[in-house]
C-alpha cells in the first residue's frame, strides 16, 4: 500500500489510478493523517464482501429474535432455559 499527501495526489491521479487498477491500495493523507483509501471496486463489492453482508443480516436477525425472548426477572436464565437456548442456537446453526 502506498501513501501520498492529497496535494501531491492531485498531480499524480492518473498514475495512482493505474496503480489501483493493478491491485495496489493508495492511502491519501492530509497533514500526515490518513483521510481516504483508493481501492478497486471489486475489493468493496466483490462476492466475498456480499457474503459478509449476508452474514451480518443473519446476525442482526438472530439478535432481534434473542431480544424478543424473555428472561427471568433476575436476568439469569435457569439451567433449563439456558439448555433450551443452546439447543435453539445449535438447531439454527445446523439448518444452514
PyMOL CGO cylinders between C-alpha atoms (Angstrom):
from pymol import cmd
from pymol.cgo import CYLINDER

trace = [
    CYLINDER, 0.00, 0.00, 0.00, 1.38, 3.38, -0.92, 0.3, 1, 1, 1, 1, 1, 1,
    CYLINDER, 1.38, 3.38, -0.92, 0.71, 6.65, 0.86, 0.3, 1, 1, 1, 1, 1, 1,
    CYLINDER, 0.71, 6.65, 0.86, 0.58, 10.11, -0.67, 0.3, 1, 1, 1, 1, 1, 1,
    CYLINDER, 0.58, 10.11, -0.67, -0.47, 13.56, 0.51, 0.3, 1, 1, 1, 1, 1, 1,
    CYLINDER, -0.47, 13.56, 0.51, -3.69, 14.90, -1.03, 0.3, 1, 1, 1, 1, 1, 1,
    CYLINDER, -3.69, 14.90, -1.03, -1.91, 17.92, -2.51, 0.3, 1, 1, 1, 1, 1, 1,
    CYLINDER, -1.91, 17.92, -2.51, 0.64, 15.70, -4.26, 0.3, 1, 1, 1, 1, 1, 1,
    CYLINDER, 0.64, 15.70, -4.26, -2.06, 13.25, -5.36, 0.3, 1, 1, 1, 1, 1, 1,
    CYLINDER, -2.06, 13.25, -5.36, -3.79, 15.90, -7.48, 0.3, 1, 1, 1, 1, 1, 1,
    CYLINDER, -3.79, 15.90, -7.48, -0.97, 15.87, -10.00, 0.3, 1, 1, 1, 1, 1, 1,
    CYLINDER, -0.97, 15.87, -10.00, -0.42, 12.12, -9.70, 0.3, 1, 1, 1, 1, 1, 1,
    CYLINDER, -0.42, 12.12, -9.70, -4.02, 10.94, -10.10, 0.3, 1, 1, 1, 1, 1, 1,
    CYLINDER, -4.02, 10.94, -10.10, -3.58, 9.14, -13.44, 0.3, 1, 1, 1, 1, 1, 1,
    CYLINDER, -3.58, 9.14, -13.44, -0.55, 7.24, -12.10, 0.3, 1, 1, 1, 1, 1, 1,
    CYLINDER, -0.55, 7.24, -12.10, -2.34, 6.46, -8.83, 0.3, 1, 1, 1, 1, 1, 1,
    CYLINDER, -2.34, 6.46, -8.83, -5.36, 5.10, -10.69, 0.3, 1, 1, 1, 1, 1, 1,
    CYLINDER, -5.36, 5.10, -10.69, -3.08, 2.91, -12.81, 0.3, 1, 1, 1, 1, 1, 1,
    CYLINDER, -3.08, 2.91, -12.81, -1.55, 1.52, -9.61, 0.3, 1, 1, 1, 1, 1, 1,
    CYLINDER, -1.55, 1.52, -9.61, -5.01, 0.85, -8.15, 0.3, 1, 1, 1, 1, 1, 1,
    CYLINDER, -5.01, 0.85, -8.15, -6.03, -0.95, -11.35, 0.3, 1, 1, 1, 1, 1, 1,
    CYLINDER, -6.03, -0.95, -11.35, -3.02, -3.21, -10.81, 0.3, 1, 1, 1, 1, 1, 1,
    CYLINDER, -3.02, -3.21, -10.81, -4.33, -4.10, -7.34, 0.3, 1, 1, 1, 1, 1, 1,
    CYLINDER, -4.33, -4.10, -7.34, -2.47, -1.60, -5.17, 0.3, 1, 1, 1, 1, 1, 1,
    CYLINDER, -2.47, -1.60, -5.17, -4.21, 0.38, -2.46, 0.3, 1, 1, 1, 1, 1, 1,
    CYLINDER, -4.21, 0.38, -2.46, -3.35, 4.06, -2.10, 0.3, 1, 1, 1, 1, 1, 1,
    CYLINDER, -3.35, 4.06, -2.10, -3.82, 5.94, 1.16, 0.3, 1, 1, 1, 1, 1, 1,
    CYLINDER, -3.82, 5.94, 1.16, -4.39, 9.69, 0.86, 0.3, 1, 1, 1, 1, 1, 1,
    CYLINDER, -4.39, 9.69, 0.86, -3.19, 11.78, 3.76, 0.3, 1, 1, 1, 1, 1, 1,
    CYLINDER, -3.19, 11.78, 3.76, -3.78, 15.35, 4.87, 0.3, 1, 1, 1, 1, 1, 1,
    CYLINDER, -3.78, 15.35, 4.87, -1.24, 16.84, 7.28, 0.3, 1, 1, 1, 1, 1, 1,
    CYLINDER, -1.24, 16.84, 7.28, 0.18, 13.35, 7.74, 0.3, 1, 1, 1, 1, 1, 1,
    CYLINDER, 0.18, 13.35, 7.74, -3.12, 11.77, 8.79, 0.3, 1, 1, 1, 1, 1, 1,
    CYLINDER, -3.12, 11.77, 8.79, -4.94, 9.22, 6.60, 0.3, 1, 1, 1, 1, 1, 1,
    CYLINDER, -4.94, 9.22, 6.60, -8.20, 10.60, 5.20, 0.3, 1, 1, 1, 1, 1, 1,
    CYLINDER, -8.20, 10.60, 5.20, -9.07, 8.13, 2.42, 0.3, 1, 1, 1, 1, 1, 1,
    CYLINDER, -9.07, 8.13, 2.42, -8.02, 4.95, 0.70, 0.3, 1, 1, 1, 1, 1, 1,
    CYLINDER, -8.02, 4.95, 0.70, -8.38, 4.34, -3.02, 0.3, 1, 1, 1, 1, 1, 1,
    CYLINDER, -8.38, 4.34, -3.02, -9.17, 0.70, -3.82, 0.3, 1, 1, 1, 1, 1, 1,
    CYLINDER, -9.17, 0.70, -3.82, -10.58, -1.26, -6.75, 0.3, 1, 1, 1, 1, 1, 1,
    CYLINDER, -10.58, -1.26, -6.75, -14.38, -1.54, -6.78, 0.3, 1, 1, 1, 1, 1, 1,
    CYLINDER, -14.38, -1.54, -6.78, -14.09, -5.33, -6.68, 0.3, 1, 1, 1, 1, 1, 1,
    CYLINDER, -14.09, -5.33, -6.68, -12.42, -5.00, -3.29, 0.3, 1, 1, 1, 1, 1, 1,
    CYLINDER, -12.42, -5.00, -3.29, -15.55, -3.32, -1.92, 0.3, 1, 1, 1, 1, 1, 1,
    CYLINDER, -15.55, -3.32, -1.92, -18.27, -5.12, -3.83, 0.3, 1, 1, 1, 1, 1, 1,
    CYLINDER, -18.27, -5.12, -3.83, -16.75, -8.50, -4.71, 0.3, 1, 1, 1, 1, 1, 1,
    CYLINDER, -16.75, -8.50, -4.71, -18.56, -11.76, -3.90, 0.3, 1, 1, 1, 1, 1, 1,
    CYLINDER, -18.56, -11.76, -3.90, -16.66, -12.24, -0.63, 0.3, 1, 1, 1, 1, 1, 1,
    CYLINDER, -16.66, -12.24, -0.63, -17.94, -8.87, 0.64, 0.3, 1, 1, 1, 1, 1, 1,
    CYLINDER, -17.94, -8.87, 0.64, -21.52, -9.70, -0.30, 0.3, 1, 1, 1, 1, 1, 1,
    CYLINDER, -21.52, -9.70, -0.30, -21.27, -12.92, 1.72, 0.3, 1, 1, 1, 1, 1, 1,
    CYLINDER, -21.27, -12.92, 1.72, -20.07, -10.86, 4.69, 0.3, 1, 1, 1, 1, 1, 1,
    CYLINDER, -20.07, -10.86, 4.69, -23.05, -8.55, 4.38, 0.3, 1, 1, 1, 1, 1, 1,
    CYLINDER, -23.05, -8.55, 4.38, -25.42, -11.53, 4.22, 0.3, 1, 1, 1, 1, 1, 1,
    CYLINDER, -25.42, -11.53, 4.22, -23.81, -12.87, 7.39, 0.3, 1, 1, 1, 1, 1, 1,
    CYLINDER, -23.81, -12.87, 7.39, -24.36, -9.53, 9.10, 0.3, 1, 1, 1, 1, 1, 1,
    CYLINDER, -24.36, -9.53, 9.10, -28.05, -9.65, 8.18, 0.3, 1, 1, 1, 1, 1, 1,
    CYLINDER, -28.05, -9.65, 8.18, -28.31, -13.12, 9.72, 0.3, 1, 1, 1, 1, 1, 1,
    CYLINDER, -28.31, -13.12, 9.72, -26.60, -11.96, 12.92, 0.3, 1, 1, 1, 1, 1, 1,
    CYLINDER, -26.60, -11.96, 12.92, -28.97, -9.00, 13.17, 0.3, 1, 1, 1, 1, 1, 1,
    CYLINDER, -28.97, -9.00, 13.17, -31.94, -11.30, 12.71, 0.3, 1, 1, 1, 1, 1, 1,
    CYLINDER, -31.94, -11.30, 12.71, -30.71, -13.63, 15.47, 0.3, 1, 1, 1, 1, 1, 1,
    CYLINDER, -30.71, -13.63, 15.47, -30.06, -10.73, 17.83, 0.3, 1, 1, 1, 1, 1, 1,
    CYLINDER, -30.06, -10.73, 17.83, -33.57, -9.39, 17.30, 0.3, 1, 1, 1, 1, 1, 1,
    CYLINDER, -33.57, -9.39, 17.30, -35.04, -12.85, 17.94, 0.3, 1, 1, 1, 1, 1, 1,
    CYLINDER, -35.04, -12.85, 17.94, -32.96, -13.22, 21.12, 0.3, 1, 1, 1, 1, 1, 1,
    CYLINDER, -32.96, -13.22, 21.12, -34.01, -9.77, 22.33, 0.3, 1, 1, 1, 1, 1, 1,
    CYLINDER, -34.01, -9.77, 22.33, -37.66, -10.76, 21.92, 0.3, 1, 1, 1, 1, 1, 1,
    CYLINDER, -37.66, -10.76, 21.92, -37.26, -13.70, 24.29, 0.3, 1, 1, 1, 1, 1, 1,
    CYLINDER, -37.26, -13.70, 24.29, -37.98, -13.09, 27.93, 0.3, 1, 1, 1, 1, 1, 1,
    CYLINDER, -37.98, -13.09, 27.93, -35.56, -13.92, 30.71, 0.3, 1, 1, 1, 1, 1, 1,
    CYLINDER, -35.56, -13.92, 30.71, -36.39, -14.44, 34.35, 0.3, 1, 1, 1, 1, 1, 1,
    CYLINDER, -36.39, -14.44, 34.35, -36.60, -11.23, 36.43, 0.3, 1, 1, 1, 1, 1, 1,
    CYLINDER, -36.60, -11.23, 36.43, -33.12, -11.83, 37.86, 0.3, 1, 1, 1, 1, 1, 1,
    CYLINDER, -33.12, -11.83, 37.86, -31.63, -11.55, 34.38, 0.3, 1, 1, 1, 1, 1, 1,
    CYLINDER, -31.63, -11.55, 34.38, -30.13, -15.04, 34.67, 0.3, 1, 1, 1, 1, 1, 1,
    CYLINDER, -30.13, -15.04, 34.67, -31.80, -17.96, 32.92, 0.3, 1, 1, 1, 1, 1, 1,
    CYLINDER, -31.80, -17.96, 32.92, -32.48, -21.19, 34.74, 0.3, 1, 1, 1, 1, 1, 1,
    CYLINDER, -32.48, -21.19, 34.74, -30.48, -24.26, 33.75, 0.3, 1, 1, 1, 1, 1, 1,
    CYLINDER, -30.48, -24.26, 33.75, -33.44, -25.47, 31.72, 0.3, 1, 1, 1, 1, 1, 1,
    CYLINDER, -33.44, -25.47, 31.72, -33.80, -22.12, 29.91, 0.3, 1, 1, 1, 1, 1, 1,
    CYLINDER, -33.80, -22.12, 29.91, -30.07, -21.98, 29.19, 0.3, 1, 1, 1, 1, 1, 1,
    CYLINDER, -30.07, -21.98, 29.19, -30.13, -25.50, 27.78, 0.3, 1, 1, 1, 1, 1, 1,
    CYLINDER, -30.13, -25.50, 27.78, -33.16, -24.61, 25.63, 0.3, 1, 1, 1, 1, 1, 1,
    CYLINDER, -33.16, -24.61, 25.63, -31.38, -21.51, 24.29, 0.3, 1, 1, 1, 1, 1, 1,
    CYLINDER, -31.38, -21.51, 24.29, -28.24, -23.53, 23.47, 0.3, 1, 1, 1, 1, 1, 1,
    CYLINDER, -28.24, -23.53, 23.47, -30.34, -26.20, 21.74, 0.3, 1, 1, 1, 1, 1, 1,
    CYLINDER, -30.34, -26.20, 21.74, -32.11, -23.49, 19.73, 0.3, 1, 1, 1, 1, 1, 1,
    CYLINDER, -32.11, -23.49, 19.73, -28.82, -21.95, 18.59, 0.3, 1, 1, 1, 1, 1, 1,
    CYLINDER, -28.82, -21.95, 18.59, -27.45, -25.37, 17.63, 0.3, 1, 1, 1, 1, 1, 1,
    CYLINDER, -27.45, -25.37, 17.63, -30.60, -26.18, 15.66, 0.3, 1, 1, 1, 1, 1, 1,
    CYLINDER, -30.60, -26.18, 15.66, -30.40, -22.88, 13.77, 0.3, 1, 1, 1, 1, 1, 1,
    CYLINDER, -30.40, -22.88, 13.77, -26.71, -23.47, 13.06, 0.3, 1, 1, 1, 1, 1, 1,
    CYLINDER, -26.71, -23.47, 13.06, -27.40, -26.99, 11.77, 0.3, 1, 1, 1, 1, 1, 1,
    CYLINDER, -27.40, -26.99, 11.77, -30.17, -25.70, 9.49, 0.3, 1, 1, 1, 1, 1, 1,
    CYLINDER, -30.17, -25.70, 9.49, -27.64, -23.80, 7.37, 0.3, 1, 1, 1, 1, 1, 1,
]
cmd.load_cgo(trace, "trace")
